[in-house]
Amino acid sequence: MAIETFYDVMRRQGITRRSFNKFCSLTAAALGLSPAHAQDIRHAMETKPRIPVLWLHGLECTCCSESFIRSAHPLAKDVILSMISLDYDDTIMAAAGEQAEAIIAETIEKYDGNFILAVEGNPPLNQEGMSCIIGGRPFLEQLKHAADHCKAIISWGSCASWGCVQAARPNPTQATPVHKVPGLADKPIIKVPGCPPIAEVMTGVISYILTFDRFPELDNQGRPKMFYSQRIHDKCYRRPHFDAGQFVEEFDDEGARKGYCLYKVGCKGPTTYNACSTVRWNGGLSFPIQAGHGCIGCSEDGFWDKGSFYERLSDIQGFGIEADATRSVVPPPPPWGQG
């Protein structure tokens, strides 16, 4: 029996053609594509079958799943119930125990070489993987078996992409990112790092794969350029304060209340590649810097072992566009009548 297309599912649910077209246009916008690409998305949704997906969990905290289900464009329910065929995800599925494990075996047999393997978390390699047991056997075994039969792998979050906190020194369990697991390097792998990744970045990657039947263009670390090509610092609304030499010296000082740059209190925005300052979080509402806390660089490799989140990166100063010839920042004029 052929797998239904996304459009078949939407029609069965009573969704109108107008609403379907609107969905395709919003999806194109969320991916940063021109309005002309809405037609490509529409064609893909109408003709291509939903992608079977196995979503496995290793050493992790489930924050990637928590982020994913909060996507606003497109909604997670549209992705899970219509765009893809999410056959296994032990966090949100009703089945458990042997019934759940049987679904993995059934999907692998039925769609051998044609399903996407999504991985949240990572496997420990020490003691033959015994630090993470799923269904009575090491997660490492489950991961390798599924990877042998999948079409491609999505590494969700910094755990699967880089190792994250469970790989922090001295890493007694030898928690290992997916791309470094022996035997998996020959599979196409896309990294979507972050702790967690932004919801719309996760659903955007899936939408792109469904539309174009391939990964988006990746950088030299295997991340999608459409979301990880720019530093948070480059698009940060506090960047003018950095260039002007206006910094928060400590939390809740006058600079903090005025919205100055958080670089001196540890913001890692200048070295972090992510879409936080453009896509933002909670449906585009805000992101950590806007909320008054510096970026901790959670989408970068090794961020967990690089010292305090509140230590500045270096002694490099900004342009100091408001500095005088002595390189000191010119103070603002006194209030009227106090000269």
C-alpha positions as CSV (number, residue, x, y, z in Angstrom):
1,M,0.0,0.0,0.0
2,A,1.4,3.4,-1.0
3,I,2.2,6.0,1.6
4,E,-0.2,8.9,1.6
5,T,1.1,12.3,0.5
6,F,0.9,15.3,2.8
7,Y,-1.9,16.8,0.7
8,D,-3.9,13.5,0.9
9,V,-3.8,13.7,4.7
10,M,-4.8,17.4,4.8
11,R,-7.8,16.7,2.5
12,R,-8.9,13.8,4.7
13,Q,-8.7,16.1,7.7
14,G,-11.0,18.6,5.9
15,I,-8.3,21.3,5.2
16,T,-9.3,23.6,2.3
17,R,-7.2,24.3,-0.7
18,R,-6.8,27.9,0.3
19,S,-5.5,26.9,3.7
20,F,-3.1,24.4,2.0
21,N,-1.7,27.1,-0.2
22,K,-1.3,29.4,2.7
23,F,0.6,26.7,4.6
24,C,3.0,26.2,1.6
25,S,3.6,30.0,1.5
26,L,4.4,30.2,5.2
27,T,6.7,27.2,5.0
28,A,8.6,28.8,2.2
29,A,9.0,32.0,4.3
30,A,10.1,30.0,7.3
31,L,12.8,28.4,5.2
32,G,14.0,31.8,4.0
33,L,13.0,30.9,0.4
34,S,11.5,33.4,-2.1
35,P,7.7,33.3,-2.7
36,A,8.3,31.6,-6.0
37,H,9.4,28.4,-4.1
38,A,6.0,28.1,-2.5
39,Q,5.0,26.4,-5.8
40,D,7.9,23.8,-5.3
41,I,6.7,23.1,-1.8
42,R,3.1,22.8,-3.0
43,H,4.2,20.3,-5.7
44,A,6.2,18.2,-3.2
45,M,3.3,18.1,-0.7
46,E,0.9,17.0,-3.4
47,T,3.0,14.3,-5.0
48,K,5.7,13.0,-2.7
49,P,4.8,10.4,0.0
50,R,5.3,11.2,3.6
51,I,8.8,10.3,4.8
52,P,9.0,7.4,7.3
53,V,11.0,8.5,10.4
54,L,12.5,6.7,13.3
55,W,13.3,9.1,16.2
56,L,15.7,7.4,18.6
57,H,16.8,8.7,22.0
58,G,20.2,8.1,23.6
59,L,21.9,10.0,26.4
60,E,19.9,13.3,26.5
61,C,17.4,15.3,28.5
62,T,14.6,15.4,25.9
63,C,15.0,19.2,25.4
64,C,15.1,18.7,21.6
65,S,11.7,17.1,21.6
66,E,10.4,19.7,24.0
67,S,11.6,22.4,21.5
68,F,10.3,20.6,18.4
69,I,6.7,20.3,19.7
70,R,6.6,24.1,20.2
71,S,7.2,24.9,16.5
72,A,4.9,27.6,15.2
73,H,5.8,27.6,11.5
74,P,5.0,24.9,10.6
75,L,3.1,23.5,13.6
76,A,4.6,20.3,15.1
77,K,1.3,18.5,14.7
78,D,1.3,19.2,10.9
79,V,4.9,17.9,10.6
80,I,4.2,14.8,12.8
81,L,0.7,13.9,11.6
82,S,0.9,15.0,7.9
83,M,4.3,15.9,6.5
84,I,6.2,12.8,7.8
85,S,5.2,9.4,9.0
86,L,6.7,9.4,12.5
87,D,6.7,5.7,13.2
88,Y,8.7,5.7,16.4
89,D,9.5,8.2,19.1
90,D,9.3,6.9,22.6
91,T,8.7,10.3,24.0
92,I,5.3,11.0,22.3
93,M,4.1,7.6,21.1
94,A,1.4,5.6,22.9
95,A,3.0,2.2,22.5
96,A,5.6,0.9,25.0
97,G,7.8,-2.1,25.7
98,E,7.8,-4.9,23.2
99,Q,5.0,-3.3,21.2
100,A,7.2,-0.2,20.7
101,E,10.3,-2.2,19.8
102,A,8.3,-4.2,17.3
103,I,7.5,-0.9,15.4
104,I,11.3,-0.3,14.9
105,A,11.7,-3.7,13.4
106,E,8.6,-3.4,11.2
107,T,9.7,0.0,9.9
108,I,13.2,-1.2,9.1
109,E,11.9,-4.2,7.2
110,K,9.1,-2.3,5.3
111,Y,11.2,0.8,4.4
112,D,14.7,-0.6,4.2
113,G,16.9,2.2,2.9
114,N,14.1,4.7,2.5
115,F,13.5,6.1,6.0
116,I,15.1,8.9,7.9
117,L,16.8,8.2,11.2
118,A,16.5,11.1,13.6
119,V,18.8,10.8,16.7
120,E,18.4,12.8,19.9
121,G,21.2,12.2,22.3
122,N,24.3,10.1,21.8
123,P,25.6,6.6,22.7
124,P,28.2,5.8,25.3
125,L,30.9,3.5,23.9
126,N,32.6,2.4,27.1
127,Q,31.7,-1.0,28.6
128,E,30.1,-1.9,25.2
129,G,27.5,0.8,25.6
130,M,26.0,-0.5,28.9
131,S,25.6,3.0,30.3
132,C,22.5,3.5,28.2
133,I,20.0,0.6,27.8
134,I,17.0,0.8,25.6
135,G,14.6,-2.2,25.3
136,G,17.0,-4.4,27.2
137,R,20.0,-3.8,25.0
138,P,22.6,-1.0,24.6
139,F,21.4,2.0,22.7
140,L,24.6,1.7,20.7
141,E,23.3,-1.6,19.2
142,Q,19.9,-0.1,18.4
143,L,21.5,3.0,16.8
144,K,23.9,0.9,14.6
145,H,21.2,-1.4,13.5
146,A,18.8,1.4,12.5
147,A,21.6,3.3,10.8
148,D,22.6,0.3,8.7
149,H,19.2,0.4,7.0
150,C,18.3,4.2,6.9
151,K,18.5,6.6,4.0
152,A,20.1,9.5,6.1
153,I,20.6,10.6,9.6
154,I,19.5,13.8,11.4
155,S,21.6,14.6,14.5
156,W,19.2,16.7,16.7
157,G,20.8,19.0,19.2
158,S,24.3,19.4,20.6
159,C,24.2,15.9,22.2
160,A,24.0,14.1,18.9
161,S,26.0,16.7,17.0
162,W,28.9,17.3,19.4
163,G,28.6,15.2,22.6
164,C,27.3,18.0,24.9
165,V,27.5,17.8,28.7
166,Q,27.5,14.0,29.0
167,A,30.7,14.1,27.0
168,A,32.3,16.7,29.4
169,R,35.7,15.9,30.8
170,P,36.6,13.3,31.9
171,N,33.7,11.7,30.0
172,P,33.8,8.3,31.9
173,T,31.1,6.7,29.7
174,Q,32.8,7.9,26.5
175,A,29.6,9.6,25.3
176,T,30.2,10.1,21.5
177,P,28.5,12.2,18.9
178,V,26.7,10.3,16.2
179,H,29.1,11.1,13.4
180,K,32.0,9.7,15.4
181,V,30.3,6.3,16.1
182,P,32.3,3.6,14.2
183,G,30.4,2.4,11.1
184,L,28.1,5.5,10.8
185,A,30.4,7.8,8.8
186,D,29.4,6.4,5.5
187,K,25.8,7.6,6.0
188,P,24.7,11.2,5.0
189,I,24.5,13.1,8.3
190,I,23.1,16.5,9.0
191,K,23.8,18.2,12.3
192,V,21.2,20.5,13.8
193,P,23.1,21.6,17.0
194,G,21.8,23.6,19.9
195,C,20.8,22.8,23.5
196,P,18.1,22.6,22.3
197,P,17.9,23.7,18.6
198,I,15.3,26.3,17.7
199,A,11.9,24.7,17.0
200,E,11.5,26.3,13.6
201,V,15.0,25.3,12.6
202,M,14.1,21.7,13.3
203,T,10.8,21.7,11.4
204,G,12.5,23.8,8.7
205,V,15.1,21.2,8.1
206,I,12.4,18.5,7.7
207,S,10.3,20.7,5.4
208,Y,13.4,21.3,3.2
209,I,14.2,17.5,3.0
210,L,10.6,16.7,2.1
211,T,10.4,19.4,-0.6
212,F,13.7,18.9,-2.3
213,D,14.5,15.3,-1.5
214,R,17.9,16.2,-0.3
215,F,19.7,17.9,2.6
216,P,20.0,21.7,2.5
217,E,23.5,23.0,1.7
218,L,25.8,22.2,4.6
219,D,28.9,24.0,6.0
220,N,32.2,22.3,6.6
221,Q,30.9,21.0,10.0
222,G,27.8,19.4,8.5
223,R,25.3,22.1,9.6
224,P,22.6,23.6,7.3
225,K,23.9,27.0,6.1
226,M,20.4,28.4,5.9
227,F,20.4,28.5,9.7
228,Y,24.0,28.3,10.8
229,S,25.9,30.5,8.4
230,Q,26.0,33.7,10.5
231,R,27.2,34.5,14.0
232,I,24.5,35.6,16.5
233,H,26.7,38.7,17.0
234,D,26.3,39.7,13.3
235,K,22.5,40.1,13.6
236,C,22.2,41.0,17.3
237,Y,20.2,44.1,18.0
238,R,22.8,45.0,20.7
239,R,25.7,45.0,18.2
240,P,25.7,48.9,17.9
241,H,26.5,49.0,21.6
242,F,29.4,46.7,21.1
243,D,30.8,48.9,18.3
244,A,30.3,51.9,20.5
245,G,32.2,50.4,23.4
246,Q,29.0,50.4,25.6
247,F,29.0,47.3,27.8
248,V,27.2,45.7,30.7
249,E,29.9,45.5,33.4
250,E,27.8,43.4,35.8
251,F,24.2,42.3,35.8
252,D,21.7,44.9,36.9
253,D,24.1,47.8,36.5
254,E,23.1,50.9,34.6
255,G,24.4,49.4,31.3
256,A,22.2,46.4,31.8
257,R,19.2,48.5,32.3
258,K,20.0,50.5,29.2
259,G,20.3,47.3,27.1
260,Y,24.1,47.6,26.4
261,C,26.2,44.8,25.0
262,L,26.6,41.7,27.2
263,Y,30.1,40.8,25.9
264,K,31.9,41.6,29.1
265,V,29.6,39.4,31.2
266,G,30.4,36.4,29.0
267,C,28.2,36.6,26.0
268,K,29.5,34.1,23.4
269,G,27.5,35.6,20.5
270,P,30.7,36.7,18.6
271,T,31.8,33.1,18.2
272,T,28.5,31.2,18.0
273,Y,26.8,30.3,14.7
274,N,23.0,30.0,15.1
275,A,19.8,31.7,14.1
276,C,18.8,32.9,17.5
277,S,19.0,36.6,16.7
278,T,16.9,36.1,13.5
279,V,14.5,33.2,13.9
280,R,14.4,33.6,17.7
281,W,12.5,31.4,20.1
282,N,8.9,30.9,21.3
283,G,7.4,31.6,17.9
284,G,9.8,34.4,17.1
285,L,9.1,36.3,20.4
286,S,12.6,36.6,21.9
287,F,16.0,35.0,22.5
288,P,18.4,34.9,25.5
289,I,20.3,38.1,24.7
290,Q,17.0,40.0,24.3
291,A,15.9,38.6,27.7
292,G,19.1,40.1,29.3
293,H,21.4,37.0,29.5
294,G,24.4,36.5,27.3
295,C,24.6,33.7,24.7
296,I,26.3,30.6,26.2
297,G,27.3,29.2,22.7
298,C,25.2,26.1,23.1
299,S,25.3,25.2,19.4
300,E,29.1,25.2,19.3
301,D,31.3,22.1,19.7
302,G,32.9,21.9,23.2
303,F,30.9,24.8,24.8
304,W,30.4,22.8,28.0
305,D,34.2,22.5,28.6
306,K,35.2,26.1,27.8
307,G,35.0,27.7,31.3
308,S,32.4,29.8,32.9
309,F,29.5,31.2,30.9
310,Y,30.2,34.5,32.6
311,E,33.8,35.0,31.6
312,R,34.5,37.3,28.6
313,L,35.9,35.7,25.5
314,S,39.1,37.9,25.3
315,D,40.3,41.5,25.8
316,I,39.5,42.5,22.2
317,Q,37.5,45.7,22.1
318,G,34.9,46.9,19.7
319,F,35.4,49.8,17.2
320,G,34.7,52.3,19.9
321,I,32.8,54.6,17.5
322,E,32.0,57.0,20.3
323,A,35.6,57.2,21.6
324,D,37.7,60.3,21.5
325,A,41.4,60.7,20.4
326,T,42.6,59.2,23.8
327,R,40.5,56.1,23.0
328,S,38.3,56.7,26.0
329,V,34.5,56.7,25.5
330,V,33.2,60.3,25.5
331,P,30.6,60.6,28.3
332,P,27.2,61.9,27.4
333,P,26.4,65.6,28.1
334,P,24.9,66.3,31.5
335,P,21.2,66.8,31.8
336,W,19.8,70.2,31.0
337,G,20.7,72.7,33.6
338,Q,23.4,70.7,35.2
339,G,26.3,71.7,33.0
